[in-house]
C-alpha cells in the first residue's frame, strides 16, 4: 500500500510539473487552428463544422467532459488527436473541403492544448 501511495504521489507531481511548464499561447494557437472549426472558440460545439459530423461535435464544457479532462490530464486530448474517432474527424474535414497541414504533435503540444482547454472550461 505504501509503494502504491508513493507511486501515485510521484505520478501526480510529474503531471503538475508538466502542466506548470505548459505554454498557453501554444495551446491557444493549436486549438484555434485545429479544433475551433468544430468545437468553437468557447469549446461548446459552436464552430462552423459542429453539426456537420455524425455524431455531431460534443460540447467540451459539460461537467462529464470536465471531469474526464481533470481525472486523466493529457490522456483525453492526446487520445482524440492521435486516434481521432476512427475516421470521423478526417472524414468531416474532407467532406467539408477543409485541409489541415500535417502536424508533428509533441508531448509539449499535448500538454499545452490540455492546459488551454482546461483554462477555457474553468471559465465556463
PyMOL commands that place a pseudoatom at each C-alpha (Angstrom):
pseudoatom trace, name=CA, resn=UNK, resi=1, chain=A, elem=C, hetatm=0, pos=[0.000, 0.000, 0.000]
pseudoatom trace, name=CA, resn=UNK, resi=2, chain=A, elem=C, hetatm=0, pos=[2.841, 2.388, 0.851]
pseudoatom trace, name=CA, resn=UNK, resi=3, chain=A, elem=C, hetatm=0, pos=[4.502, 1.713, -2.519]
pseudoatom trace, name=CA, resn=UNK, resi=4, chain=A, elem=C, hetatm=0, pos=[1.222, 2.416, -4.308]
pseudoatom trace, name=CA, resn=UNK, resi=5, chain=A, elem=C, hetatm=0, pos=[0.839, 5.713, -2.443]
pseudoatom trace, name=CA, resn=UNK, resi=6, chain=A, elem=C, hetatm=0, pos=[4.395, 6.739, -3.348]
pseudoatom trace, name=CA, resn=UNK, resi=7, chain=A, elem=C, hetatm=0, pos=[3.832, 5.794, -6.998]
pseudoatom trace, name=CA, resn=UNK, resi=8, chain=A, elem=C, hetatm=0, pos=[0.595, 7.803, -7.156]
pseudoatom trace, name=CA, resn=UNK, resi=9, chain=A, elem=C, hetatm=0, pos=[2.210, 10.767, -5.424]
pseudoatom trace, name=CA, resn=UNK, resi=10, chain=A, elem=C, hetatm=0, pos=[5.140, 10.634, -7.867]
pseudoatom trace, name=CA, resn=UNK, resi=11, chain=A, elem=C, hetatm=0, pos=[2.800, 10.494, -10.854]
pseudoatom trace, name=CA, resn=UNK, resi=12, chain=A, elem=C, hetatm=0, pos=[0.777, 13.450, -9.590]
pseudoatom trace, name=CA, resn=UNK, resi=13, chain=A, elem=C, hetatm=0, pos=[3.906, 15.519, -9.080]
pseudoatom trace, name=CA, resn=UNK, resi=14, chain=A, elem=C, hetatm=0, pos=[5.028, 14.756, -12.642]
pseudoatom trace, name=CA, resn=UNK, resi=15, chain=A, elem=C, hetatm=0, pos=[1.643, 15.791, -14.004]
pseudoatom trace, name=CA, resn=UNK, resi=16, chain=A, elem=C, hetatm=0, pos=[1.652, 19.027, -12.015]
pseudoatom trace, name=CA, resn=UNK, resi=17, chain=A, elem=C, hetatm=0, pos=[5.231, 19.782, -13.061]
pseudoatom trace, name=CA, resn=UNK, resi=18, chain=A, elem=C, hetatm=0, pos=[4.383, 19.044, -16.681]
pseudoatom trace, name=CA, resn=UNK, resi=19, chain=A, elem=C, hetatm=0, pos=[1.367, 21.334, -16.633]
pseudoatom trace, name=CA, resn=UNK, resi=20, chain=A, elem=C, hetatm=0, pos=[3.365, 24.091, -14.967]
pseudoatom trace, name=CA, resn=UNK, resi=21, chain=A, elem=C, hetatm=0, pos=[5.631, 24.198, -17.999]
pseudoatom trace, name=CA, resn=UNK, resi=22, chain=A, elem=C, hetatm=0, pos=[2.780, 24.267, -20.499]
pseudoatom trace, name=CA, resn=UNK, resi=23, chain=A, elem=C, hetatm=0, pos=[2.659, 27.213, -22.897]
pseudoatom trace, name=CA, resn=UNK, resi=24, chain=A, elem=C, hetatm=0, pos=[-0.853, 28.611, -23.015]
pseudoatom trace, name=CA, resn=UNK, resi=25, chain=A, elem=C, hetatm=0, pos=[-0.104, 30.663, -26.162]
pseudoatom trace, name=CA, resn=UNK, resi=26, chain=A, elem=C, hetatm=0, pos=[0.891, 27.486, -27.998]
pseudoatom trace, name=CA, resn=UNK, resi=27, chain=A, elem=C, hetatm=0, pos=[-2.189, 25.684, -26.658]
pseudoatom trace, name=CA, resn=UNK, resi=28, chain=A, elem=C, hetatm=0, pos=[-4.475, 28.503, -27.775]
pseudoatom trace, name=CA, resn=UNK, resi=29, chain=A, elem=C, hetatm=0, pos=[-2.850, 28.582, -31.207]
pseudoatom trace, name=CA, resn=UNK, resi=30, chain=A, elem=C, hetatm=0, pos=[-3.175, 24.816, -31.668]
pseudoatom trace, name=CA, resn=UNK, resi=31, chain=A, elem=C, hetatm=0, pos=[-6.788, 24.860, -30.502]
pseudoatom trace, name=CA, resn=UNK, resi=32, chain=A, elem=C, hetatm=0, pos=[-7.692, 27.818, -32.737]
pseudoatom trace, name=CA, resn=UNK, resi=33, chain=A, elem=C, hetatm=0, pos=[-6.117, 26.265, -35.825]
pseudoatom trace, name=CA, resn=UNK, resi=34, chain=A, elem=C, hetatm=0, pos=[-7.075, 22.611, -35.339]
pseudoatom trace, name=CA, resn=UNK, resi=35, chain=A, elem=C, hetatm=0, pos=[-10.096, 22.324, -33.016]
pseudoatom trace, name=CA, resn=UNK, resi=36, chain=A, elem=C, hetatm=0, pos=[-12.191, 25.507, -33.055]
pseudoatom trace, name=CA, resn=UNK, resi=37, chain=A, elem=C, hetatm=0, pos=[-13.665, 24.823, -36.505]
pseudoatom trace, name=CA, resn=UNK, resi=38, chain=A, elem=C, hetatm=0, pos=[-15.808, 22.135, -34.856]
pseudoatom trace, name=CA, resn=UNK, resi=39, chain=A, elem=C, hetatm=0, pos=[-15.750, 22.845, -31.119]
pseudoatom trace, name=CA, resn=UNK, resi=40, chain=A, elem=C, hetatm=0, pos=[-15.903, 26.639, -31.432]
pseudoatom trace, name=CA, resn=UNK, resi=41, chain=A, elem=C, hetatm=0, pos=[-13.794, 29.220, -29.628]
pseudoatom trace, name=CA, resn=UNK, resi=42, chain=A, elem=C, hetatm=0, pos=[-15.817, 28.599, -26.449]
pseudoatom trace, name=CA, resn=UNK, resi=43, chain=A, elem=C, hetatm=0, pos=[-15.492, 24.754, -26.640]
pseudoatom trace, name=CA, resn=UNK, resi=44, chain=A, elem=C, hetatm=0, pos=[-19.301, 24.468, -26.698]
pseudoatom trace, name=CA, resn=UNK, resi=45, chain=A, elem=C, hetatm=0, pos=[-19.594, 22.854, -30.160]
pseudoatom trace, name=CA, resn=UNK, resi=46, chain=A, elem=C, hetatm=0, pos=[-20.351, 26.173, -31.835]
pseudoatom trace, name=CA, resn=UNK, resi=47, chain=A, elem=C, hetatm=0, pos=[-17.827, 26.002, -34.686]
pseudoatom trace, name=CA, resn=UNK, resi=48, chain=A, elem=C, hetatm=0, pos=[-18.937, 26.128, -38.326]
pseudoatom trace, name=CA, resn=UNK, resi=49, chain=A, elem=C, hetatm=0, pos=[-18.490, 22.343, -38.696]
pseudoatom trace, name=CA, resn=UNK, resi=50, chain=A, elem=C, hetatm=0, pos=[-20.102, 21.409, -35.360]
pseudoatom trace, name=CA, resn=UNK, resi=51, chain=A, elem=C, hetatm=0, pos=[-23.248, 19.897, -36.853]
pseudoatom trace, name=CA, resn=UNK, resi=52, chain=A, elem=C, hetatm=0, pos=[-21.632, 18.508, -39.973]
pseudoatom trace, name=CA, resn=UNK, resi=53, chain=A, elem=C, hetatm=0, pos=[-20.383, 15.264, -38.461]
pseudoatom trace, name=CA, resn=UNK, resi=54, chain=A, elem=C, hetatm=0, pos=[-22.230, 12.192, -37.354]
pseudoatom trace, name=CA, resn=UNK, resi=55, chain=A, elem=C, hetatm=0, pos=[-22.386, 12.152, -34.412]
pseudoatom trace, name=CA, resn=UNK, resi=56, chain=A, elem=C, hetatm=0, pos=[-22.341, 15.938, -34.004]
pseudoatom trace, name=CA, resn=UNK, resi=57, chain=A, elem=C, hetatm=0, pos=[-19.398, 17.600, -32.290]
pseudoatom trace, name=CA, resn=UNK, resi=58, chain=A, elem=C, hetatm=0, pos=[-19.635, 17.350, -28.490]
pseudoatom trace, name=CA, resn=UNK, resi=59, chain=A, elem=C, hetatm=0, pos=[-19.740, 20.302, -26.106]
pseudoatom trace, name=CA, resn=UNK, resi=60, chain=A, elem=C, hetatm=0, pos=[-16.451, 20.120, -24.213]
pseudoatom trace, name=CA, resn=UNK, resi=61, chain=A, elem=C, hetatm=0, pos=[-17.657, 22.284, -21.326]
pseudoatom trace, name=CA, resn=UNK, resi=62, chain=A, elem=C, hetatm=0, pos=[-20.030, 19.717, -19.843]
pseudoatom trace, name=CA, resn=UNK, resi=63, chain=A, elem=C, hetatm=0, pos=[-19.384, 18.532, -16.287]
pseudoatom trace, name=CA, resn=UNK, resi=64, chain=A, elem=C, hetatm=0, pos=[-18.759, 14.999, -17.584]
pseudoatom trace, name=CA, resn=UNK, resi=65, chain=A, elem=C, hetatm=0, pos=[-16.032, 16.104, -20.010]
pseudoatom trace, name=CA, resn=UNK, resi=66, chain=A, elem=C, hetatm=0, pos=[-14.509, 18.465, -17.455]
pseudoatom trace, name=CA, resn=UNK, resi=67, chain=A, elem=C, hetatm=0, pos=[-14.249, 15.561, -15.012]
pseudoatom trace, name=CA, resn=UNK, resi=68, chain=A, elem=C, hetatm=0, pos=[-12.597, 13.331, -17.625]
pseudoatom trace, name=CA, resn=UNK, resi=69, chain=A, elem=C, hetatm=0, pos=[-10.118, 16.092, -18.504]
pseudoatom trace, name=CA, resn=UNK, resi=70, chain=A, elem=C, hetatm=0, pos=[-9.283, 16.581, -14.809]
pseudoatom trace, name=CA, resn=UNK, resi=71, chain=A, elem=C, hetatm=0, pos=[-9.176, 12.876, -13.928]
pseudoatom trace, name=CA, resn=UNK, resi=72, chain=A, elem=C, hetatm=0, pos=[-6.992, 11.955, -16.902]
pseudoatom trace, name=CA, resn=UNK, resi=73, chain=A, elem=C, hetatm=0, pos=[-4.909, 15.052, -17.728]
pseudoatom trace, name=CA, resn=UNK, resi=74, chain=A, elem=C, hetatm=0, pos=[-3.486, 14.835, -21.212]
pseudoatom trace, name=CA, resn=UNK, resi=75, chain=A, elem=C, hetatm=0, pos=[-4.922, 11.400, -21.910]
pseudoatom trace, name=CA, resn=UNK, resi=76, chain=A, elem=C, hetatm=0, pos=[-8.248, 12.595, -23.327]
pseudoatom trace, name=CA, resn=UNK, resi=77, chain=A, elem=C, hetatm=0, pos=[-6.690, 15.261, -25.545]
pseudoatom trace, name=CA, resn=UNK, resi=78, chain=A, elem=C, hetatm=0, pos=[-3.934, 13.014, -26.850]
pseudoatom trace, name=CA, resn=UNK, resi=79, chain=A, elem=C, hetatm=0, pos=[-6.273, 10.080, -27.494]
pseudoatom trace, name=CA, resn=UNK, resi=80, chain=A, elem=C, hetatm=0, pos=[-8.543, 12.226, -29.653]
pseudoatom trace, name=CA, resn=UNK, resi=81, chain=A, elem=C, hetatm=0, pos=[-5.637, 13.751, -31.558]
pseudoatom trace, name=CA, resn=UNK, resi=82, chain=A, elem=C, hetatm=0, pos=[-3.626, 10.594, -32.065]
pseudoatom trace, name=CA, resn=UNK, resi=83, chain=A, elem=C, hetatm=0, pos=[-6.619, 8.357, -32.817]
pseudoatom trace, name=CA, resn=UNK, resi=84, chain=A, elem=C, hetatm=0, pos=[-9.388, 10.706, -33.928]
pseudoatom trace, name=CA, resn=UNK, resi=85, chain=A, elem=C, hetatm=0, pos=[-12.509, 8.520, -33.539]
pseudoatom trace, name=CA, resn=UNK, resi=86, chain=A, elem=C, hetatm=0, pos=[-11.552, 6.266, -36.405]
pseudoatom trace, name=CA, resn=UNK, resi=87, chain=A, elem=C, hetatm=0, pos=[-12.011, 8.446, -39.446]
pseudoatom trace, name=CA, resn=UNK, resi=88, chain=A, elem=C, hetatm=0, pos=[-14.735, 10.773, -38.072]
pseudoatom trace, name=CA, resn=UNK, resi=89, chain=A, elem=C, hetatm=0, pos=[-12.565, 13.879, -37.873]
pseudoatom trace, name=CA, resn=UNK, resi=90, chain=A, elem=C, hetatm=0, pos=[-10.667, 13.368, -41.151]
pseudoatom trace, name=CA, resn=UNK, resi=91, chain=A, elem=C, hetatm=0, pos=[-13.934, 12.481, -42.946]
pseudoatom trace, name=CA, resn=UNK, resi=92, chain=A, elem=C, hetatm=0, pos=[-15.748, 15.539, -41.583]
pseudoatom trace, name=CA, resn=UNK, resi=93, chain=A, elem=C, hetatm=0, pos=[-12.894, 17.801, -42.656]
pseudoatom trace, name=CA, resn=UNK, resi=94, chain=A, elem=C, hetatm=0, pos=[-12.665, 16.207, -46.110]
pseudoatom trace, name=CA, resn=UNK, resi=95, chain=A, elem=C, hetatm=0, pos=[-16.447, 16.252, -46.670]
pseudoatom trace, name=CA, resn=UNK, resi=96, chain=A, elem=C, hetatm=0, pos=[-16.448, 19.979, -45.913]
pseudoatom trace, name=CA, resn=UNK, resi=97, chain=A, elem=C, hetatm=0, pos=[-13.422, 20.886, -48.016]
pseudoatom trace, name=CA, resn=UNK, resi=98, chain=A, elem=C, hetatm=0, pos=[-11.165, 21.643, -45.060]
pseudoatom trace, name=CA, resn=UNK, resi=99, chain=A, elem=C, hetatm=0, pos=[-7.499, 20.770, -45.437]
pseudoatom trace, name=CA, resn=UNK, resi=100, chain=A, elem=C, hetatm=0, pos=[-5.204, 20.886, -42.450]
pseudoatom trace, name=CA, resn=UNK, resi=101, chain=A, elem=C, hetatm=0, pos=[-1.467, 20.715, -42.856]
pseudoatom trace, name=CA, resn=UNK, resi=102, chain=A, elem=C, hetatm=0, pos=[0.027, 17.697, -41.084]
pseudoatom trace, name=CA, resn=UNK, resi=103, chain=A, elem=C, hetatm=0, pos=[1.327, 18.461, -37.627]
pseudoatom trace, name=CA, resn=UNK, resi=104, chain=A, elem=C, hetatm=0, pos=[4.040, 16.525, -35.802]
pseudoatom trace, name=CA, resn=UNK, resi=105, chain=A, elem=C, hetatm=0, pos=[2.498, 16.552, -32.328]
pseudoatom trace, name=CA, resn=UNK, resi=106, chain=A, elem=C, hetatm=0, pos=[4.950, 16.773, -29.466]
pseudoatom trace, name=CA, resn=UNK, resi=107, chain=A, elem=C, hetatm=0, pos=[4.323, 15.928, -25.836]
pseudoatom trace, name=CA, resn=UNK, resi=108, chain=A, elem=C, hetatm=0, pos=[4.612, 19.651, -25.117]
pseudoatom trace, name=CA, resn=UNK, resi=109, chain=A, elem=C, hetatm=0, pos=[1.891, 20.416, -27.690]
pseudoatom trace, name=CA, resn=UNK, resi=110, chain=A, elem=C, hetatm=0, pos=[-0.456, 17.959, -25.987]
pseudoatom trace, name=CA, resn=UNK, resi=111, chain=A, elem=C, hetatm=0, pos=[0.293, 19.485, -22.579]
pseudoatom trace, name=CA, resn=UNK, resi=112, chain=A, elem=C, hetatm=0, pos=[-0.215, 22.996, -23.907]
pseudoatom trace, name=CA, resn=UNK, resi=113, chain=A, elem=C, hetatm=0, pos=[-3.519, 22.088, -25.543]
pseudoatom trace, name=CA, resn=UNK, resi=114, chain=A, elem=C, hetatm=0, pos=[-4.735, 20.318, -22.414]
pseudoatom trace, name=CA, resn=UNK, resi=115, chain=A, elem=C, hetatm=0, pos=[-3.835, 23.327, -20.254]
pseudoatom trace, name=CA, resn=UNK, resi=116, chain=A, elem=C, hetatm=0, pos=[-5.515, 25.765, -22.640]
pseudoatom trace, name=CA, resn=UNK, resi=117, chain=A, elem=C, hetatm=0, pos=[-8.724, 23.730, -22.818]
pseudoatom trace, name=CA, resn=UNK, resi=118, chain=A, elem=C, hetatm=0, pos=[-8.787, 23.263, -19.041]
pseudoatom trace, name=CA, resn=UNK, resi=119, chain=A, elem=C, hetatm=0, pos=[-8.489, 27.022, -18.591]
pseudoatom trace, name=CA, resn=UNK, resi=120, chain=A, elem=C, hetatm=0, pos=[-11.302, 27.815, -21.028]
pseudoatom trace, name=CA, resn=UNK, resi=121, chain=A, elem=C, hetatm=0, pos=[-13.558, 25.173, -19.457]
pseudoatom trace, name=CA, resn=UNK, resi=122, chain=A, elem=C, hetatm=0, pos=[-12.897, 26.583, -15.974]
pseudoatom trace, name=CA, resn=UNK, resi=123, chain=A, elem=C, hetatm=0, pos=[-14.198, 29.977, -17.134]
pseudoatom trace, name=CA, resn=UNK, resi=124, chain=A, elem=C, hetatm=0, pos=[-17.492, 28.496, -18.404]
for i in range(1, 124): cmd.bond("trace and resi %d" % i, "trace and resi %d" % (i + 1))
show_as sticks, trace
zoom trace
